Amino acid sequence: MIEAVVALALVMVVLGAIGSVVATNVRGVSKLEQRVGLVDAARLVISSMPRGDAIGGRSGEILGHHWQIATSPFVGGAGVAGSRFVPERVEVRLQSPSGAMLSLETIRLRSRDGE
């Protein structure tokens, strides 16, 4: 009788440990899916940026994610003398419906003459 109780206790401990691992994996997968959604939305926002003119600041919503774009002159320099392009710093911020945030910063080349 005592052996059965000990065996049952061991089975419960093992099942509890397995349940803990499964719960951790589920949370990890959920966060990963959330991150992929944010990155996909960021890609869509960046790819839809107008070419040529300076953007300044814009905001909107895409795929349920709120986004903001802010541009500013690149602090690293004005670019190469005589070049048709000038570097511009672009900062993109996204917030998912669940509240997770993603902030990206990149450099793009903008035409000096606005084409």
C-alpha positions as CSV (number, residue, x, y, z in Angstrom):
1,M,0.0,0.0,0.0
2,I,2.8,2.4,0.9
3,E,4.5,1.6,-2.4
4,A,1.4,2.7,-4.3
5,V,1.3,6.0,-2.5
6,V,5.0,6.7,-3.1
7,A,4.6,5.8,-6.8
8,L,1.5,8.1,-7.1
9,A,3.5,10.9,-5.4
10,L,6.3,10.4,-7.9
11,V,4.0,10.4,-10.9
12,M,2.4,13.7,-9.6
13,V,5.8,15.3,-9.2
14,V,6.8,14.3,-12.7
15,L,3.5,15.5,-14.2
16,G,3.9,18.8,-12.4
17,A,7.4,19.3,-13.8
18,I,6.1,18.5,-17.3
19,G,3.2,20.9,-16.9
20,S,5.6,23.6,-15.9
21,V,7.8,23.1,-18.9
22,V,4.8,23.1,-21.2
23,A,3.5,26.3,-19.7
24,T,6.9,28.0,-20.2
25,N,7.1,26.8,-23.8
26,V,3.5,28.2,-24.5
27,R,4.5,31.6,-23.1
28,G,7.7,31.6,-25.2
29,V,5.8,30.7,-28.4
30,S,3.2,33.4,-27.6
31,K,5.9,36.1,-27.2
32,L,7.7,34.9,-30.4
33,E,4.4,35.1,-32.4
34,Q,3.9,38.6,-31.0
35,R,7.4,39.6,-32.0
36,V,7.0,38.2,-35.5
37,G,3.7,40.2,-35.9
38,L,5.4,43.4,-34.9
39,V,8.3,42.8,-37.3
40,D,5.9,42.0,-40.1
41,A,4.0,45.2,-39.4
42,A,7.2,47.2,-39.2
43,R,8.3,45.8,-42.6
44,L,5.0,46.9,-44.1
45,V,5.3,50.4,-42.6
46,I,8.8,50.9,-43.8
47,S,8.1,49.6,-47.3
48,S,5.2,51.9,-47.7
49,M,7.3,55.0,-46.9
50,P,7.1,57.6,-49.7
51,R,10.3,58.0,-51.8
52,G,12.0,61.3,-52.3
53,D,10.6,64.0,-50.0
54,A,11.4,64.2,-46.3
55,I,8.7,62.4,-44.3
56,G,9.0,64.3,-41.0
57,G,6.6,62.6,-38.6
58,R,3.7,60.3,-39.5
59,S,1.5,57.9,-37.6
60,G,-1.2,55.4,-38.3
61,E,-2.5,51.8,-37.9
62,I,-1.7,48.7,-39.9
63,L,-2.8,45.1,-39.1
64,G,-4.1,46.4,-35.7
65,H,-0.7,47.8,-34.8
66,H,-0.3,51.5,-34.1
67,W,2.8,53.0,-35.7
68,Q,4.8,56.2,-35.7
69,I,7.6,57.3,-38.1
70,A,10.0,60.1,-37.3
71,T,12.8,61.2,-39.6
72,S,15.6,63.6,-38.9
73,P,18.9,64.5,-40.5
74,F,21.7,61.9,-40.0
75,V,24.1,63.1,-37.4
76,G,27.0,61.3,-38.8
77,G,27.5,63.8,-41.6
78,A,25.8,65.4,-44.6
79,G,26.9,62.7,-47.0
80,V,29.3,62.7,-49.9
81,A,29.9,66.1,-51.5
82,G,28.3,66.2,-55.0
83,S,26.1,63.2,-54.3
84,R,22.5,63.2,-55.4
85,F,21.5,61.7,-52.0
86,V,21.6,62.8,-48.4
87,P,21.4,60.3,-45.5
88,E,18.3,60.5,-43.3
89,R,17.7,58.9,-39.9
90,V,14.4,57.0,-39.7
91,E,12.9,55.8,-36.4
92,V,9.9,53.5,-36.5
93,R,7.8,52.7,-33.4
94,L,5.1,50.1,-33.3
95,Q,2.7,48.9,-30.6
96,S,0.8,45.7,-30.9
97,P,-2.9,45.3,-29.7
98,S,-1.5,43.5,-26.6
99,G,0.7,46.5,-25.7
100,A,4.1,45.1,-26.8
101,M,6.4,47.7,-28.3
102,L,9.0,47.6,-31.0
103,S,11.4,50.4,-31.9
104,L,13.6,50.3,-35.0
105,E,16.1,52.8,-36.2
106,T,17.7,52.9,-39.6
107,I,19.2,55.1,-42.2
108,R,17.8,55.8,-45.7
109,L,19.1,57.8,-48.6
110,R,16.9,60.6,-49.7
111,S,17.3,62.5,-52.9
112,R,18.5,66.0,-52.5
113,D,16.2,67.4,-55.1
114,G,13.1,65.6,-53.8
115,E,12.7,63.1,-56.6
